[in-house]
Every structure is written in C-alpha cells, then in structure tokens.
Amino acid sequence: MIDWKNTKAAVYRAKKESLKPVLDIDAITLEDLLHIDEQKRALCENTQRFLDGKKASHALLWGSRGTGKSSLIKAVLNRFYKDGLRVIEISKDDLSALTDISDEIRELPYKFIIFCDDISFESGDASYKALKSVIEGSIELPPKNVLVYATSNRRHLIPEFHTDNEGTIVKSGEIHYSDNVEEKISLSDRFGLWLSFYQGTLDEYLQIVEGYFPNLNGEKRALMHEEAKRYAALRASRSGRTAKQFFQLFGDKFL
C-alpha cells in the first residue's frame, strides 16, 4: 500500500500490476512556465474547484510538441499537493487497469489526477473504452475524488477517416452522424476542458532561453541569442522543450 500522506505521485507498473511511489518529483513550478498564462489560469481554477468539492472537468491538453502540456500538470501537482492533490500516471497501453486503480483509491481522503501523457489511439484500438468508463462510469458512478488530465498532440484522440462518414444523414436540418463518427468524437467530448498549446514566436522562445541564463549581458548575451536561434532552426521548433535542450547542450559554454 502507498503512504499517500507522504507521497505526491505514483506510476502504474504493468508487470507488477501495482502502483509505484514516485520519489524523485520534477520540482517545476507555475512561475517557471512562460507564455501559457491562460492555460495555467484555466487548469488551476479547474483544479481548485475539484479540491473544493465543486463541479470540475476532466481536461485534455492538446497541441504542438514541447509546448508545456505535461509540465503544466506537474506544476499543478506541486502547487496543490499541500491541499490534498495527488497524481497517478498511467500509460496508454495500461488503461485497462484504470478500473482497478479507481477501486483502490475511491474511498481515500485525497483528490487524484489520473495523468495520461501523450495519448492517442490508432484505428482498431479499443483501449480507449477503459478511459471512457472511468470518466463517465458504468452501472457504478465514477469516483468523486478522481479527474483525468490527458495530453495529446491532437485534439481528436482517435483518427477519423472518410469511410467513417458512411451512414451519416441530414434529417430535418439536423446532422445525424454514423455510429463510427459518434464513437470516435465521443471520447474527446468527455473532456469538459480543452486547452490548446501552440509554438510561440521567436521572441517568446528567446525569453524562455534567457530564463536559463539570467546573468548574461552584452556581447555574451548576443552570442547566446544567435546560437539559440540556430539551434531552433535546426530543430524546426521554438518550444520550451527546445529552449531547455539548448541549455542542456550549451549551458556550460555561456555560464
């Protein structure tokens, strides 16, 4: 059994069919995350409502790679841990275990975020049905102390094809989708809060980079900017992840 009083988060280990406490937690804070102020505000407000016992929504954070989706969920944990928030991370391949995990935690005096990172489902993959069950329940209501926060590179978690539209009709001016379309869009629709993330401008990227080099001035700062621009061009990305990778590779050169 996990000592949730002293454990912030756990990850599900499929081979052992059990939760493993996370002892080394990423210490990222909300203040560390730049240029996603609206996303931070919305997710924090939703999480606070959840902790207060008010109506709150499952959240889908979707958009460009490396733009802070996963980092925001980690920062929310660090912000609200002292208020009783805990996180359980589970991979897409292990979603069938969600029902058992929910049974294990539903009576505990903590609020849990089920964190599903970088999820999407290919055609024919039915594992998403376990996620739907935890979000909306079945004959048994979903646990009141559990929300799902998921990240994905795409808003619609299941791919849609032309053939899915076969059987779609318009009746009395209303569109009635085929069963295939209804099944596929219904998963994303179960997330009441959608937050989108996009690559920032070059100036925003450089501001994030500067956060890693707070004491650089003059010619050295200008040189760092040029190196950071070249690195972003090589990576074809101006994300926060690219800024961090630049620091990890070239930090010693400028510090």
C-alpha positions in Angstrom: 0.0 0.0 0.0 1.2 3.5 -0.8 1.5 6.0 2.0 -0.4 8.8 0.3 0.1 11.2 3.2 3.8 11.4 2.3 3.6 10.5 -1.4 2.9 13.1 -4.1 2.6 10.8 -7.1 2.7 7.3 -8.3 3.1 5.5 -11.6 1.4 2.3 -12.7 3.8 -0.6 -13.4 2.1 -3.2 -15.6 4.4 -6.1 -15.0 3.9 -5.9 -11.2 0.2 -4.8 -11.6 0.7 -2.2 -8.9 1.4 1.5 -8.3 5.0 2.6 -7.6 5.6 5.7 -5.5 7.5 8.5 -7.3 10.3 9.5 -5.0 12.1 12.0 -7.3 9.5 14.5 -8.5 10.1 17.2 -11.1 10.1 20.4 -9.0 8.8 22.6 -11.8 6.6 25.5 -10.7 3.9 27.5 -12.4 6.2 30.5 -12.4 8.7 28.5 -14.5 6.3 28.2 -17.4 6.2 31.2 -19.6 3.7 32.4 -22.3 0.9 29.9 -21.3 -0.8 32.2 -18.8 -4.4 31.4 -20.0 -3.8 27.7 -19.9 -2.3 28.0 -16.4 -5.2 30.0 -15.2 -7.8 27.6 -16.6 -6.2 24.5 -15.3 -5.5 25.9 -11.8 -9.1 27.2 -11.5 -10.4 23.8 -12.5 -8.1 22.0 -10.1 -9.1 24.4 -7.2 -12.8 23.7 -7.9 -12.0 19.9 -7.7 -10.2 20.3 -4.4 -13.1 22.4 -3.0 -15.6 19.7 -3.8 -17.3 21.7 -6.6 -18.0 20.7 -10.1 -14.8 20.3 -12.2 -14.0 18.9 -15.6 -11.7 16.3 -17.0 -9.1 18.1 -19.0 -7.5 17.5 -22.4 -4.3 19.5 -23.1 -3.5 19.2 -26.8 -1.2 20.9 -29.3 2.3 21.2 -30.5 5.1 19.0 -29.0 7.2 20.5 -26.3 4.9 23.4 -25.5 4.4 22.8 -21.8 1.4 20.4 -21.6 3.0 17.8 -19.4 5.0 20.4 -17.5 1.8 22.3 -16.6 0.3 19.2 -15.0 3.5 18.6 -13.0 3.4 22.2 -11.9 -0.2 22.0 -10.8 0.7 19.0 -8.6 3.5 20.9 -7.0 1.1 23.9 -6.4 -1.8 21.9 -4.9 0.0 19.0 -3.2 -0.4 20.6 0.3 -4.1 20.9 -0.4 -4.6 17.2 -0.8 -3.9 16.7 -4.5 -2.2 13.6 -5.7 -1.3 12.3 -9.2 -1.3 8.8 -10.7 0.4 8.5 -14.1 -0.6 5.6 -16.4 0.5 4.9 -19.9 -2.0 4.4 -22.8 -1.0 0.8 -23.0 -2.1 0.2 -19.4 -5.5 1.9 -19.5 -7.3 -1.4 -18.9 -6.0 -1.2 -15.3 -7.9 2.1 -14.6 -10.9 0.4 -13.2 -8.9 -1.5 -10.6 -6.9 1.7 -9.8 -10.1 3.6 -9.3 -11.5 1.0 -7.0 -8.3 1.2 -4.9 -8.4 5.0 -4.4 -12.1 6.0 -4.5 -12.5 5.9 -0.7 -9.3 7.6 0.2 -9.3 11.2 1.7 -7.3 12.7 -1.2 -8.1 14.1 -4.6 -6.4 12.3 -7.5 -5.5 13.3 -11.0 -5.1 10.4 -13.4 -2.4 11.6 -15.7 -2.3 10.1 -19.2 0.6 11.6 -21.1 0.8 11.8 -24.9 -2.1 9.6 -25.7 -3.8 8.8 -29.0 -5.4 5.8 -30.4 -5.0 4.1 -33.7 -7.8 2.7 -35.8 -9.0 -0.6 -34.3 -7.5 0.2 -30.8 -10.3 -0.3 -28.3 -8.3 0.5 -25.2 -9.8 4.0 -25.1 -13.0 2.4 -23.8 -11.5 1.9 -20.4 -10.8 5.7 -20.2 -14.4 6.5 -21.1 -15.6 4.2 -18.4 -13.5 5.9 -15.7 -14.6 9.4 -16.9 -18.3 8.7 -17.0 -18.7 5.4 -15.1 -20.9 2.5 -16.0 -23.6 1.0 -13.7 -21.3 2.3 -10.9 -20.8 6.0 -10.8 -17.2 7.3 -11.4 -15.3 8.1 -8.2 -15.8 11.7 -7.0 -12.2 12.1 -6.0 -10.8 11.4 -9.5 -10.2 13.6 -12.5 -8.4 12.6 -15.7 -5.9 15.1 -17.2 -4.6 13.9 -20.5 -2.1 15.3 -23.0 -2.0 14.7 -26.7 -0.6 16.2 -29.9 -4.0 16.1 -31.5 -7.4 17.2 -30.3 -9.3 14.2 -31.7 -7.7 11.3 -29.9 -8.9 8.7 -32.4 -8.2 9.1 -36.1 -11.2 9.8 -38.4 -11.5 8.5 -42.0 -13.7 9.3 -45.0 -15.4 5.9 -44.6 -16.5 6.8 -41.1 -19.0 9.2 -42.7 -20.9 6.4 -44.4 -24.3 6.4 -42.9 -24.3 10.0 -41.8 -27.6 11.7 -42.8 -29.2 15.1 -42.6 -32.8 14.9 -41.3 -35.0 17.9 -40.7 -31.9 20.1 -41.0 -30.0 18.2 -38.3 -26.9 16.2 -38.9 -27.1 12.6 -37.6 -23.6 11.1 -37.6 -22.9 7.5 -38.3 -22.1 5.2 -35.5 -18.4 5.3 -36.4 -18.2 9.0 -36.1 -20.2 9.2 -32.9 -17.9 6.6 -31.3 -14.7 8.4 -32.3 -15.7 12.0 -31.4 -17.3 10.9 -28.1 -14.0 10.3 -26.3 -12.7 13.9 -26.8 -16.2 15.2 -25.9 -15.9 13.6 -22.5 -13.2 16.1 -21.6 -15.1 19.2 -20.5 -12.0 21.4 -20.5 -9.9 21.6 -23.7 -6.7 23.6 -23.5 -4.7 24.2 -26.7 -0.9 24.8 -26.9 1.0 26.3 -29.8 4.5 27.1 -30.7 5.5 30.6 -29.7 7.2 33.4 -31.6 10.9 33.7 -31.8 10.9 36.4 -29.2 9.0 34.3 -26.8 11.4 31.4 -27.4 14.4 33.6 -26.6 12.7 34.8 -23.5 12.4 31.2 -22.3 16.1 30.6 -23.2 17.1 33.7 -21.2 15.4 32.2 -18.1 18.2 29.6 -18.1 20.9 32.4 -18.5 19.7 35.1 -16.1 23.0 36.8 -15.6 24.2 37.1 -19.2 24.8 40.6 -20.6 26.3 42.4 -23.5 28.3 40.6 -26.2 27.9 37.2 -24.5 24.2 37.5 -24.3 24.0 38.5 -28.0 26.1 35.5 -28.9 23.9 33.2 -26.9 20.9 34.5 -28.8 22.5 33.8 -32.1 23.4 30.2 -31.0 19.8 29.7 -29.7 18.3 30.9 -33.0 20.5 28.5 -35.0 19.6 25.6 -32.7 15.8 26.4 -33.0 16.2 26.5 -36.8 18.0 23.1 -36.8 15.2 21.6 -34.6 12.4 23.3 -36.6 11.0 24.2 -33.2 10.7 27.2 -30.9 9.1 25.4 -28.0 10.0 25.5 -24.3 11.4 22.0 -24.7 13.8 23.2 -27.4 14.9 26.0 -25.1 15.6 23.5 -22.3 17.5 21.2 -24.7 19.6 24.2 -25.9 20.5 25.0 -22.3 21.4 21.4 -21.6 23.7 21.2 -24.6 25.3 24.7 -24.5 24.8 25.9 -20.9 28.5 25.4 -20.0 29.6 27.5 -22.9 27.9 30.6 -21.7 27.7 30.2 -17.9 
